[in-house]
Amino acid sequence: MTGMDDRAVRNLVGFTLTFSIIVVSVGLTATLGTQQLDAVSQSERVENARAGSEQLANSLERLQQQRSVVATSELDLAEGTLTVTDGTTMTVRTTDNFNRTVSTGGLAYRIGDTTFDYEAGALFRTDARGNAVMLAPPTMSCTDERAVVSVVRVTPRSATQFGGREVTVTATAESQELLYPLNRTGRDSAGDAEEANVTVTSPRADAWAQHFEDAGNWTESATLEDTYVCDAVDAVYIRQTNVTIGFRG
């Protein structure tokens, strides 16, 4: 083989290797670029879901505060699902004569591995491992003067789940009940109760515990699990707002 032939072979081999490296590099860049775009897109969907969930929670808060009777929210589910859930309960006790358990129901907006859960007036963000963080607190307060516990109970009007793209969520305050005090004066009146204790049975029990710890004045019960006490108060008020949820695509 002549020197010219050797040089031609070397050039061909070099060209082949260079071309192969370019092809592999382009392939890796395209793959990594696509993965990064997918990650960014998913992150945007999650943030949009958070904004939509906060909007929905604010609408339910307006119903609870009696600032409106019907609240409508427009959500882009971005291939997620919105579900009316069941299972969470809240038990509230005051005097010996008052012990009430409310099945609060709730809403779950799931997008990928992330779920935004609304229950008993609070909003949570839950990851794939089940770790939950409270994003918006419930309407509860504990001061030296009074304990106020306001519970939102959510039930479906018809369908319990909606999936797809855009959905209109209509929340209607069907009724509101003052559960306690039972009487205006005397026994089981607002001033008759010296404490209120709240038991929350929820998959997000740790997040609830963190909320009561951070809220101040609430103390964890030494005898009852997942129970928090507001004591040495002058008055106790407990209210329940009953809300129905309807979906329209």
RALIN-V725752 format. One record per backbone hydrogen bond with DSSP energy under -0.5 kcal/mol. CO is the residue of the C=O (numbers start at 1). NH is the residue of the N-H. E is the energy in kcal/mol with one decimal. If there is no record, write none. Layout:
# RALIN-V725752
((CO/NH/E) (CO/NH/E))
This chain:
# RALIN-V725752
((2/6/-2.4) (3/7/-2.4) (4/8/-2.0) (5/9/-2.4) (6/10/-2.7) (7/11/-2.5) (8/12/-2.3) (9/13/-2.9) (10/14/-2.9) (11/15/-2.6) (12/16/-2.6) (13/17/-2.7) (14/18/-2.6) (15/19/-2.8) (16/20/-2.4) (17/21/-2.6) (18/22/-2.4) (19/23/-2.6) (20/24/-2.8) (21/25/-2.8) (22/26/-2.9) (23/27/-2.4) (24/28/-2.9) (25/29/-2.9) (26/30/-2.7) (27/31/-2.6) (28/32/-3.4) (29/33/-2.8) (30/34/-2.4) (31/35/-2.4) (32/36/-2.7) (33/37/-2.5) (34/38/-2.7) (35/39/-2.5) (36/40/-2.6) (37/41/-2.8) (38/42/-2.7) (39/43/-2.4) (40/44/-2.3) (41/45/-2.2) (42/46/-2.4) (43/47/-2.3) (44/48/-2.4) (45/49/-2.3) (46/50/-2.4) (47/51/-2.3) (48/52/-2.5) (49/53/-2.5) (50/54/-2.6) (51/55/-2.1) (52/56/-2.2) (53/57/-2.7) (54/58/-2.3) (55/59/-1.8) (56/60/-2.1) (57/61/-2.0) (58/62/-1.9) (59/63/-1.5) (60/64/-2.2) (61/65/-2.3) (62/67/-2.7) (62/68/-0.8) (63/66/-1.3) (69/173/-3.0) (71/171/-3.1) (73/75/-0.5) (73/169/-3.1) (75/77/-0.8) (75/167/-2.8) (77/80/-1.4) (80/164/-1.3) (81/110/-2.4) (82/162/-2.5) (83/85/-0.7) (83/108/-2.6) (85/106/-1.1) (88/104/-1.3) (88/105/-0.9) (89/201/-2.6) (90/102/-2.9) (91/199/-2.9) (92/100/-2.6) (93/197/-2.3) (95/94/-0.7) (95/98/-1.3) (97/99/-0.5) (98/94/-1.7) (100/92/-2.9) (102/90/-2.3) (102/104/-1.1) (104/154/-3.4) (106/85/-2.1) (107/118/-3.1) (108/83/-2.4) (108/110/-0.7) (109/116/-2.6) (110/81/-2.0) (111/114/-1.8) (114/111/-3.0) (115/117/-0.6) (115/126/-3.3) (116/109/-2.7) (117/124/-3.1) (118/107/-2.1) (119/122/-2.4) (122/119/-2.5) (123/135/-3.2) (123/136/-1.6) (124/117/-1.7) (125/133/-2.1) (126/115/-2.6) (127/130/-1.8) (131/127/-2.2) (133/125/-2.5) (136/123/-2.2) (138/140/-1.6) (139/150/-1.9) (141/148/-2.5) (145/234/-1.5) (145/235/-1.1) (146/143/-2.5) (147/237/-2.6) (148/141/-2.4) (149/151/-0.5) (149/239/-2.7) (151/153/-0.5) (151/241/-2.9) (152/120/-0.6) (152/154/-0.5) (153/243/-3.2) (155/245/-2.2) (159/158/-0.6) (160/84/-3.3) (162/82/-2.9) (164/79/-1.7) (165/77/-3.7) (167/75/-2.9) (167/169/-0.6) (168/170/-0.6) (168/248/-1.6) (169/73/-2.5) (169/171/-0.6) (170/246/-2.2) (171/71/-2.8) (172/174/-1.1) (172/244/-2.2) (175/242/-2.7) (177/179/-1.0) (177/240/-2.8) (180/238/-2.7) (186/189/-1.5) (188/182/-2.0) (188/183/-1.6) (189/192/-1.0) (189/193/-0.9) (190/236/-1.2) (194/232/-0.7) (194/233/-2.0) (196/230/-3.0) (197/93/-2.3) (198/200/-0.5) (198/228/-2.5) (199/91/-2.7) (199/201/-0.6) (200/202/-0.8) (201/89/-1.8) (202/205/-1.1) (204/208/-2.0) (205/209/-2.5) (206/210/-2.2) (207/211/-2.0) (208/212/-2.4) (209/213/-2.0) (210/214/-2.3) (211/215/-2.2) (212/216/-0.8) (216/218/-0.7) (219/229/-3.5) (224/227/-0.9) (226/200/-2.0) (227/221/-2.8) (228/198/-2.8) (229/219/-2.2) (229/231/-0.6) (230/196/-2.2) (235/147/-2.1) (237/149/-2.4) (238/179/-1.4) (238/180/-1.8) (239/151/-3.0) (240/177/-3.0) (240/242/-0.5) (241/153/-3.1) (241/243/-0.6) (242/174/-2.2) (242/175/-1.2) (243/155/-2.2) (244/172/-2.3) (245/157/-3.2) (245/158/-0.6) (246/170/-2.6) (248/168/-3.2))
